[in-house]
Amino acid sequence: MVKFSIIIPVYDVEEYLPECVESILSQTFTDYEVILIDDGSADSSGALCDQYARRHPAFQVIHQENKGQSSARNEGLKRARGEYLLFVDSDDFYFDIHCLRRISERADGCDLVAFNWTIAGQASGQPAGPQAGLAGNYANGAEYLTDVLRENPAYPWYPWPYAIRTAYWREFGFRFREGIVYEDTELIYRVLLPARRVCVISDITYVYRQHRPRSTTNAPNARRLSNLLEAGEKNIQEVCRRQDISPELKKMLLNNFSNCYWAVFGIVDYIGDADRNIVKRQLAEKKWMFRYSTGVKSRVKAAVCRVNLSLALWLWRIWMMTKRERGCYVPD
């Protein structure tokens, strides 16, 4: 058995895949396997995967017709034989040559090892994750999540800042739901919560490439925004039913998942007219989600939404226009 199974879904990333793979090949710790899942790429990504597999015995390639990132990850999970799972997006990469060694040194006995990340191109490798402010070890996932959400109430549910013990993953039967996007939002809190021991590495370990052109999350449309609303709704309903979560953690989780509503609210005006009308109807139907928001801005927006959703969206659009005029970031 190898220490790590590194699972990499690949789709039309010929420009970025070499940097991703080379960051693994350069590691000083080499007890790993790499599973590349070519998800029906139309560019040369599939051929690049084959080249790496021919040159490096630790690499294997799965070619499948395009079914989406969830399906690709699930196929990789079927093949994984490592003690721990690592998910890597094919346009991201490891921060330096010692990342896998640091993870390995902390992994023994933990269900999860959490590590920090930065955003590609960010000055001085400034951490984007909350791990720098956390303790080194947690007895369980609930304690870890409580501290995570205290540090960052809007914590994003990515799968790649964790090494996850394979036996733990399979014990609980975790699986990425296929046919949707934002499957991470729906799944990852469920992976973290029942963990029996969590070890934290405060160092930056992973580099996330944000706002890449043609990324699945960088071109919002009705289907994608509906998936995000559905993930938030599903998680809120489940958390409300659970009796095994402390009141503090429950409140923070509900606030986090209500942010799915505000994320859709914030970008609905940047999609096409037909899609916009569909999503606006869904926002009107799911206004109940924002009752769990605790932030001041969210509560102000919620108050206006209760009176008139169209008015709230119009006011939001005006505010975003003033931000654009000031040179602030506005979604494409």
Protein Blocks (a to p, Z undefined) as FASTA:
>chain_A
ZZbdcddddehilkmmmmmmmmmmmpmbfcdcdddddehiablmlmmmmmmmmmpmkbcc
dddddebjklmmmmmmmmpccfbdcdddfkbccfblmlmmmmmmmmgopabdcdddddeh
iahhiafbfklmpcfbdfbfklmmmmmmmmmmmlccdfklpccdfklmmmnopacdehia
hklmmmmmmmmmmpcbdcddfbdfbdcdehiehiaklmccfklmmmmmmmmmmmmmmmmm
pckbcfklmmmmmmmmmmmmmmmmmmmmmccfklmmmmmmmmmmmmmmmmmpcbfklmmm
mmmmmmommlmmmmmmmmmmmmmmnopacdZZ
